[in-house]
Amino acid sequence: MGELKREVGLIPAVATAVGIVVSSSALLMLGQGFGLGGRAFVIAMVIAALVNLFVAFSFAELTGLLPVAGGINHYTLPAMGRTVGIFAVLAGYFLVSILSNASESTIAGTVIHDYFLPDIGVGPTFWALVMMAVLTVINLFGAKSFAYSQVFLAGTMIASMVILSCIGLFELGSGQPLKTNLTWDIAAGGGILSMLSIAFWLFVGLEFVCPLAEEVKEPQRFIPIAMISGIVIIFISDILFGFMAMKYMPLDKLASSTAPHVDAATAVMGRTGQIWIGIISLVATGSTLNTFVAAIPRMLYGMAKEGQFPRVFARLNRYGAPYVGVLLVFVITVMLLAFNDPDSVAMISTYVLSGCIGWMISYIIAHVDVLILRKKYPNAPRSFKVPGGPILPILSCIGLVIMIIMIHPDPVISRQVFLFAGASLALCAVWSVCWVKFVMKKPLFETVPLEQLRAKLEVMENEEEFDEAEESVTIV
């Protein structure tokens, strides 16, 4: 085993927050959202951004209390106990990761096959496997390798989106804008509430920077800044891209397109725009997958150190990477890709939305953690505190429940998502109960004192300072 090292600065932390959110599926949902609601979709985006901002506030407060790699699991230990903590990680993150990895890598493979190498003789699944293999190797070389690659991927993606949007908005491309005027029709697309889940997907995942807490240099300061900055960056870039798309494409075509971001870029700059957005989509997928492959193993690492997961996941390789977790994520993704149909949009949507429900449930757990820990430990030192007392966490929980209920406007697809999500969540719950009761042999809802967890953290930090001092003496 070993200890993680603080090697990640503020810019890589912001890149992590942005990189996990802006994915190929998010670009698709962005185009469909503006196609369904027109300018009114901005209202849904504002509401979704606020809900996710409140989520970021709660995670910032929790990270300030316990800046550890376990993330939501460690935050839940002193609030609701081991069983709920394990369930939150498995349902809200591990499940989401493996489902999203399969769908996102499939989208990337399709982009490579359709737009860049259609005549090579291999299908999208092959390229999906290649991308997963490359990102797995990158993450096996530790946090520095991840940080450098993430800054490049996220920076390239956001800069390209903004530049392409400005080219379209200022009519600098070869395409011709539409002559119609857009209105703010709130009833468009079935109303604002029906578009909330679509808008929510544009911001979900900012808290994935939290599992890097033991590797971020100043986690109490940098992690809140990274999440809040991420929301602002994503909101601005998405607004620009959405208004550019509406300027060049009829709303009905934007809503019905299976690749609205590609169609919009093509309308602005022709084949050049198509290639450019293909690269952006590819980079967005690489950035998302890179964050998943980095964050999930660190959550499992934190759980393994507490005895909540097999101890083998607490092992680090010579580069300080939790390699067992990295390899597990890769293997499960490969298994899903083997049974995945790259042409099935319905299958990909079911994967994504099922994972989204697990994500929302973990967010609700985080809010409840904040409320419970405020009550149990009112005087505990907090480097960040959610403003307004319990109001914002409660409002966010209400919004998340509404989004779960209205997960998709089509009742047939909703039933499929709820069945798949229900089965997956039940499996996570059974694992959590069995592990705590039969392996750990602990009461299911026994909590761990916050002082005990903070004491462990202080020991780790003292050991790290000692190692750094010893290292400097050796150099001298």
C-alpha positions as CSV (number, residue, x, y, z in Angstrom):
1,M,0.0,0.0,0.0
2,G,1.1,3.6,0.4
3,E,-0.1,7.2,0.6
4,L,-1.3,9.5,-2.2
5,K,0.8,12.6,-2.8
6,R,-0.4,16.2,-3.2
7,E,0.7,17.0,-6.8
8,V,-2.4,18.5,-8.4
9,G,-2.8,22.3,-8.6
10,L,-5.8,24.6,-9.1
11,I,-5.8,24.6,-12.9
12,P,-5.8,20.7,-13.2
13,A,-8.6,20.7,-10.5
14,V,-10.7,23.1,-12.6
15,A,-9.9,21.0,-15.7
16,T,-11.1,17.9,-13.8
17,A,-14.4,19.5,-12.8
18,V,-15.0,20.8,-16.4
19,G,-13.7,17.7,-18.1
20,I,-16.1,15.2,-16.5
21,V,-19.1,17.3,-17.3
22,V,-18.6,18.3,-21.0
23,S,-18.9,14.9,-22.7
24,S,-20.2,13.8,-26.1
25,S,-23.5,12.9,-24.5
26,A,-23.7,16.4,-22.9
27,L,-23.1,18.0,-26.4
28,L,-25.9,15.9,-27.8
29,M,-28.2,16.8,-24.9
30,L,-27.3,20.5,-25.3
31,G,-28.4,20.5,-29.0
32,Q,-31.6,18.6,-28.3
33,G,-32.4,20.9,-25.4
34,F,-32.2,24.0,-27.5
35,G,-34.0,22.3,-30.3
36,L,-36.9,21.4,-28.0
37,G,-37.2,24.6,-26.1
38,G,-35.5,27.3,-28.1
39,R,-34.3,30.2,-26.1
40,A,-36.6,29.0,-23.2
41,F,-34.2,26.2,-22.6
42,V,-31.9,28.8,-21.0
43,I,-34.4,29.0,-18.1
44,A,-34.1,25.2,-17.6
45,M,-30.3,25.6,-17.8
46,V,-30.3,28.3,-15.1
47,I,-32.4,26.1,-12.8
48,A,-30.2,23.1,-13.4
49,A,-27.1,25.2,-12.9
50,L,-28.4,26.5,-9.5
51,V,-29.3,22.9,-8.4
52,N,-25.8,21.8,-9.3
53,L,-24.3,24.9,-7.6
54,F,-26.0,24.0,-4.4
55,V,-24.6,20.4,-4.8
56,A,-21.2,21.9,-5.3
57,F,-21.7,24.0,-2.1
58,S,-22.5,20.8,-0.1
59,F,-19.6,18.9,-1.5
60,A,-17.3,21.9,-0.8
61,E,-18.4,21.9,2.9
62,L,-17.9,18.2,3.2
63,T,-14.5,18.3,1.6
64,G,-13.5,21.0,4.0
65,L,-14.5,18.7,6.9
66,L,-12.7,15.7,5.4
67,P,-10.3,16.3,2.5
68,V,-9.8,12.5,1.7
69,A,-9.8,10.4,-1.4
70,G,-12.9,8.4,-0.4
71,G,-15.3,11.2,-1.4
72,I,-19.0,10.7,-0.6
73,N,-18.2,7.5,1.3
74,H,-16.1,9.3,3.9
75,Y,-18.5,12.1,4.2
76,T,-21.3,9.7,5.0
77,L,-19.5,7.6,7.6
78,P,-20.0,10.1,10.5
79,A,-23.5,11.1,9.2
80,M,-25.3,7.9,8.3
81,G,-22.8,5.1,8.7
82,R,-20.9,2.5,6.6
83,T,-23.8,0.9,4.7
84,V,-25.1,4.2,3.3
85,G,-21.6,5.3,2.5
86,I,-20.7,2.2,0.5
87,F,-24.1,2.4,-1.3
88,A,-23.5,6.1,-2.2
89,V,-20.2,5.3,-3.9
90,L,-21.4,2.1,-5.7
91,A,-24.7,3.6,-6.9
92,G,-23.7,7.1,-7.5
93,Y,-20.2,6.7,-8.9
94,F,-19.0,3.2,-9.6
95,L,-22.2,2.3,-11.5
96,V,-22.3,5.6,-13.3
97,S,-18.7,5.2,-14.3
98,I,-18.9,1.8,-15.9
99,L,-22.2,2.7,-17.7
100,S,-20.9,6.0,-18.9
101,N,-17.5,4.6,-19.9
102,A,-19.2,2.1,-22.2
103,S,-21.5,4.7,-23.8
104,E,-19.0,7.6,-24.0
105,S,-16.2,5.4,-25.5
106,T,-18.7,4.0,-28.0
107,I,-19.6,7.6,-29.1
108,A,-15.8,8.3,-29.5
109,G,-15.3,5.1,-31.5
110,T,-18.2,6.1,-33.8
111,V,-16.7,9.6,-34.3
112,I,-13.3,8.1,-35.3
113,H,-14.9,5.5,-37.6
114,D,-17.4,7.8,-39.3
115,Y,-15.5,11.1,-39.6
116,F,-11.8,10.2,-39.7
117,L,-11.1,6.6,-40.6
118,P,-14.2,5.1,-42.3
119,D,-12.1,2.9,-44.6
120,I,-9.7,1.2,-42.2
121,G,-11.9,-1.9,-41.9
122,V,-12.5,-1.9,-38.1
123,G,-15.6,-0.8,-36.4
124,P,-16.3,1.8,-33.6
125,T,-15.9,-0.8,-30.8
126,F,-12.3,-1.3,-31.8
127,W,-11.5,2.4,-31.5
128,A,-13.5,2.6,-28.2
129,L,-11.2,-0.1,-26.8
130,V,-8.1,1.7,-28.0
131,M,-9.2,5.0,-26.3
132,M,-9.9,3.1,-23.0
133,A,-6.5,1.4,-23.2
134,V,-4.6,4.7,-23.7
135,L,-6.4,6.5,-20.9
136,T,-5.8,3.5,-18.6
137,V,-2.1,3.6,-19.2
138,I,-2.0,7.3,-18.6
139,N,-3.7,6.9,-15.2
140,L,-1.3,4.1,-14.2
141,F,1.4,6.7,-14.3
142,G,-0.2,8.6,-11.4
143,A,-1.8,11.9,-10.6
144,K,0.7,14.1,-12.4
145,S,0.2,12.2,-15.7
146,F,-3.6,12.6,-15.2
147,A,-3.3,16.3,-14.4
148,Y,-1.2,17.2,-17.4
149,S,-3.5,15.2,-19.8
150,Q,-6.6,16.6,-18.3
151,V,-5.5,20.3,-18.6
152,F,-4.8,19.6,-22.3
153,L,-8.0,17.8,-23.0
154,A,-10.4,20.2,-21.1
155,G,-8.6,23.3,-22.3
156,T,-8.7,22.2,-25.9
157,M,-12.4,21.3,-25.7
158,I,-13.6,24.5,-24.1
159,A,-11.5,26.8,-26.2
160,S,-12.7,25.1,-29.4
161,M,-16.3,25.3,-28.4
162,V,-16.1,29.0,-27.6
163,I,-14.1,29.8,-30.8
164,L,-16.5,27.8,-33.0
165,S,-19.5,29.5,-31.4
166,C,-18.1,33.0,-31.9
167,I,-17.4,32.2,-35.6
168,G,-21.0,31.3,-36.0
169,L,-22.5,34.1,-33.9
170,F,-20.4,36.8,-35.7
171,E,-21.1,35.1,-39.1
172,L,-17.5,34.5,-39.9
173,G,-17.9,31.1,-41.3
174,S,-19.0,29.8,-44.8
175,G,-22.6,29.0,-43.7
176,Q,-25.6,31.2,-44.0
177,P,-27.6,31.9,-40.8
178,L,-31.4,31.5,-40.8
179,K,-33.7,34.4,-41.4
180,T,-36.2,33.5,-38.6
181,N,-36.5,35.3,-35.3
182,L,-36.5,33.2,-32.1
183,T,-38.9,33.8,-29.3
184,W,-38.9,33.0,-25.6
185,D,-41.7,30.3,-25.6
186,I,-41.8,28.8,-22.2
187,A,-44.3,26.2,-23.3
188,A,-41.9,24.9,-26.0
189,G,-40.8,21.3,-25.7
190,G,-43.6,20.6,-23.2
191,G,-42.6,23.2,-20.6
192,I,-39.6,24.0,-18.5
193,L,-40.0,21.1,-16.1
194,S,-39.9,18.6,-18.9
195,M,-36.5,19.9,-19.9
196,L,-34.9,20.0,-16.5
197,S,-33.4,16.5,-16.7
198,I,-31.8,17.4,-20.1
199,A,-30.4,20.6,-18.6
200,F,-29.2,18.8,-15.5
201,W,-27.0,16.5,-17.6
202,L,-25.1,19.5,-18.8
203,F,-23.6,20.1,-15.3
204,V,-23.6,16.8,-13.5
205,G,-20.3,15.5,-12.2
206,L,-18.5,18.6,-11.0
207,E,-17.8,17.0,-7.6
208,F,-15.6,14.4,-9.3
209,V,-12.7,16.6,-8.3
210,C,-13.4,15.7,-4.6
211,P,-11.8,12.2,-4.7
212,L,-8.6,13.9,-5.7
213,A,-8.6,15.6,-2.3
214,E,-5.5,13.8,-1.0
215,E,-3.6,14.8,-4.2
216,V,-4.8,18.5,-4.6
217,K,-2.3,20.8,-3.0
218,E,-4.8,23.0,-1.0
219,P,-8.0,21.0,-1.1
220,Q,-10.0,23.2,1.3
221,R,-9.5,26.2,-1.1
222,F,-8.9,24.7,-4.5
223,I,-11.8,22.2,-4.6
224,P,-14.6,24.7,-4.0
225,I,-13.0,27.2,-6.4
226,A,-12.7,24.4,-9.0
227,M,-16.4,23.3,-8.8
228,I,-17.8,26.8,-8.8
229,S,-15.5,27.9,-11.7
230,G,-16.5,24.8,-13.6
231,I,-20.2,25.7,-13.4
232,V,-19.5,29.2,-14.7
233,I,-17.2,28.0,-17.6
234,I,-19.7,25.3,-18.7
235,F,-22.7,27.6,-18.5
236,I,-21.0,30.3,-20.7
237,S,-19.6,27.9,-23.3
238,D,-22.9,26.0,-23.5
239,I,-25.0,29.2,-23.9
240,L,-22.7,30.4,-26.7
241,F,-22.8,27.0,-28.5
242,G,-26.6,26.7,-28.1
243,F,-27.3,30.1,-29.5
244,M,-24.9,29.5,-32.4
245,A,-26.7,26.2,-33.2
246,M,-30.2,28.0,-33.2
247,K,-28.9,30.7,-35.5
248,Y,-28.0,28.1,-38.3
249,M,-30.5,25.2,-37.8
250,P,-34.3,25.0,-37.6
251,L,-35.3,24.0,-34.1
252,D,-37.2,20.9,-35.3
253,K,-34.1,19.5,-37.0
254,L,-31.9,20.4,-34.0
255,A,-34.3,18.5,-31.7
256,S,-34.6,15.4,-34.0
257,S,-30.9,15.1,-34.8
258,T,-28.9,12.2,-33.4
259,A,-25.8,14.4,-33.6
260,P,-27.0,18.1,-33.3
261,H,-23.6,19.5,-32.4
262,V,-22.1,18.0,-35.5
263,D,-25.0,19.2,-37.7
264,A,-24.7,22.7,-36.2
265,A,-20.9,22.9,-36.8
266,T,-21.4,21.7,-40.4
267,A,-24.0,24.4,-41.0
268,V,-21.5,27.1,-39.8
269,M,-18.3,25.9,-41.5
270,G,-19.2,23.0,-43.8
271,R,-16.8,20.1,-43.9
272,T,-14.2,22.1,-41.8
273,G,-16.8,22.6,-39.1
274,Q,-17.7,18.9,-39.2
275,I,-14.1,17.8,-38.7
276,W,-13.6,20.4,-36.0
277,I,-16.6,19.4,-34.0
278,G,-15.7,15.7,-34.5
279,I,-12.3,16.5,-32.8
280,I,-14.1,18.4,-30.0
281,S,-16.5,15.5,-29.5
282,L,-13.5,13.1,-29.4
283,V,-11.6,15.3,-26.9
284,A,-14.7,15.8,-24.7
285,T,-15.1,12.0,-24.5
286,G,-11.4,11.5,-23.7
287,S,-11.7,14.2,-21.0
288,T,-14.7,12.5,-19.4
289,L,-13.3,9.0,-19.5
290,N,-9.9,10.3,-18.2
291,T,-11.7,11.7,-15.1
292,F,-13.7,8.6,-14.6
293,V,-10.6,6.4,-14.8
294,A,-8.8,8.7,-12.3
295,A,-11.6,9.3,-9.7
296,I,-13.4,6.0,-9.3
297,P,-10.2,4.0,-8.3
298,R,-9.5,6.7,-5.7
299,M,-12.9,6.3,-4.2
300,L,-12.4,2.5,-4.0
301,Y,-8.9,3.3,-2.5
302,G,-10.4,5.4,0.2
303,M,-13.1,2.7,1.0
304,A,-10.5,-0.1,1.0
305,K,-8.4,1.8,3.6
306,E,-11.5,1.8,5.8
307,G,-12.1,-1.9,5.3
308,Q,-15.2,-1.2,3.3
309,F,-13.9,-2.8,0.1
310,P,-11.4,-5.5,-0.6
311,R,-8.0,-4.4,0.7
312,V,-6.3,-5.0,-2.6
313,F,-7.8,-1.8,-3.9
314,A,-5.7,0.2,-1.4
315,R,-2.5,-0.8,-3.1
316,L,-0.5,1.8,-5.0
317,N,2.0,1.2,-7.8
318,R,5.5,2.9,-8.0
319,Y,3.9,6.0,-9.5
320,G,1.4,6.4,-6.6
321,A,-1.6,5.3,-8.7
322,P,-4.3,3.0,-7.2
323,Y,-3.7,0.6,-10.1
324,V,-6.1,-2.2,-9.0
325,G,-9.1,0.1,-9.3
326,V,-7.8,1.5,-12.6
327,L,-7.6,-1.9,-14.1
328,L,-11.0,-3.0,-12.7
329,V,-12.7,0.0,-14.4
330,F,-10.9,-0.9,-17.6
331,V,-11.9,-4.6,-17.5
332,I,-15.6,-3.9,-16.7
333,T,-15.8,-1.3,-19.5
334,V,-14.3,-3.8,-22.0
335,M,-16.9,-6.4,-20.9
336,L,-19.7,-3.9,-21.5
337,L,-18.3,-2.9,-24.9
338,A,-18.2,-6.6,-25.9
339,F,-22.0,-6.7,-25.6
340,N,-22.7,-3.1,-26.7
341,D,-24.4,-2.2,-29.9
342,P,-22.7,1.0,-31.2
343,D,-25.7,1.8,-33.4
344,S,-28.2,1.5,-30.6
345,V,-29.0,5.1,-29.4
346,A,-31.7,3.6,-27.1
347,M,-29.2,1.4,-25.3
348,I,-26.8,4.3,-24.8
349,S,-29.6,6.5,-23.5
350,T,-30.8,3.8,-21.0
351,Y,-27.3,3.4,-19.7
352,V,-26.8,7.2,-19.3
353,L,-30.2,7.9,-17.7
354,S,-30.0,4.9,-15.3
355,G,-26.6,6.1,-14.1
356,C,-28.0,9.7,-13.8
357,I,-30.6,8.4,-11.3
358,G,-27.9,6.9,-9.2
359,W,-25.9,10.2,-9.4
360,M,-28.9,12.2,-8.2
361,I,-29.5,9.8,-5.3
362,S,-25.8,10.3,-4.2
363,Y,-26.3,14.0,-4.4
364,I,-29.3,13.8,-2.1
365,I,-27.2,11.7,0.3
366,A,-24.5,14.4,0.2
367,H,-27.1,17.1,1.1
368,V,-28.4,15.0,4.0
369,D,-24.8,14.5,5.2
370,V,-24.4,18.2,5.4
371,L,-27.6,18.7,7.4
372,I,-26.8,15.8,9.8
373,L,-23.2,16.8,10.4
374,R,-24.2,20.4,11.0
375,K,-26.5,19.1,13.8
376,K,-24.0,16.5,15.2
377,Y,-20.8,18.6,14.9
378,P,-21.8,22.3,14.9
379,N,-18.4,23.5,16.1
380,A,-16.3,21.3,13.8
381,P,-13.9,23.5,11.7
382,R,-15.2,24.1,8.2
383,S,-13.1,25.9,5.6
384,F,-16.3,26.4,3.6
385,K,-19.9,26.5,4.7
386,V,-23.1,26.4,2.6
387,P,-24.7,29.8,2.9
388,G,-28.3,30.1,4.2
389,G,-28.3,27.3,6.6
390,P,-30.5,24.3,5.5
391,I,-32.4,26.2,2.8
392,L,-30.1,25.5,-0.2
393,P,-29.6,21.7,0.5
394,I,-33.4,21.2,1.0
395,L,-34.2,23.2,-2.2
396,S,-31.6,21.1,-4.2
397,C,-33.1,17.9,-2.8
398,I,-36.6,18.9,-4.0
399,G,-35.2,19.7,-7.4
400,L,-33.4,16.4,-7.7
401,V,-36.5,14.4,-6.7
402,I,-38.5,16.3,-9.4
403,M,-35.8,15.5,-12.0
404,I,-35.8,11.8,-11.1
405,I,-39.6,11.6,-11.4
406,M,-39.4,13.4,-14.8
407,I,-36.4,11.5,-16.1
408,H,-37.7,11.3,-19.6
409,P,-40.9,12.7,-21.4
410,D,-41.5,9.3,-23.1
411,P,-43.3,6.9,-20.7
412,V,-41.9,3.8,-22.4
413,I,-38.3,5.0,-22.1
414,S,-39.0,6.1,-18.5
415,R,-40.2,2.6,-17.6
416,Q,-37.1,1.0,-19.2
417,V,-34.8,3.4,-17.3
418,F,-36.5,2.9,-13.9
419,L,-36.4,-0.9,-14.4
420,F,-32.7,-0.9,-15.2
421,A,-31.8,1.6,-12.5
422,G,-34.0,-0.2,-10.0
423,A,-32.2,-3.5,-10.6
424,S,-28.8,-1.9,-10.5
425,L,-29.5,0.1,-7.3
426,A,-30.9,-3.0,-5.6
427,L,-27.7,-4.9,-6.4
428,C,-25.6,-2.1,-4.9
429,A,-27.8,-2.1,-1.8
430,V,-27.4,-5.9,-1.3
431,W,-23.6,-5.7,-1.7
432,S,-23.4,-2.8,0.8
433,V,-25.6,-4.6,3.4
434,C,-23.8,-7.9,3.0
435,W,-20.3,-6.4,3.1
436,V,-21.0,-4.5,6.4
437,K,-22.9,-7.3,8.1
438,F,-20.9,-10.4,7.1
439,V,-17.4,-9.1,6.1
440,M,-16.9,-6.1,8.4
441,K,-19.2,-7.6,11.0
442,K,-20.4,-4.2,12.0
443,P,-23.9,-2.8,12.8
444,L,-25.5,-1.6,9.5
445,F,-26.0,2.0,10.4
446,E,-23.3,2.5,13.0
447,T,-21.5,5.8,12.4
448,V,-17.8,6.6,12.7
449,P,-17.0,9.6,14.9
450,L,-15.8,12.6,12.9
451,E,-12.9,13.1,15.3
452,Q,-11.6,9.6,14.5
453,L,-11.6,10.3,10.7
454,R,-9.9,13.6,11.2
455,A,-7.3,12.1,13.4
456,K,-6.4,9.6,10.7
457,L,-6.1,12.5,8.2
458,E,-3.8,14.4,10.5
459,V,-1.5,11.4,10.9
460,M,-1.4,11.0,7.1
461,E,-0.5,14.7,6.6
462,N,2.2,14.5,9.3
463,E,3.7,11.4,7.6
464,E,3.6,13.2,4.2
465,E,5.4,16.3,5.7
466,F,8.0,14.0,7.3
467,D,8.6,12.2,3.9
468,E,9.0,15.6,2.1
469,A,11.5,16.8,4.7
470,E,13.4,13.6,4.6
471,E,13.5,13.9,0.8
472,S,14.8,17.4,0.9
473,V,17.6,16.4,3.3
474,T,18.6,13.6,1.0
475,I,18.8,16.0,-1.9
476,V,21.0,18.4,0.1
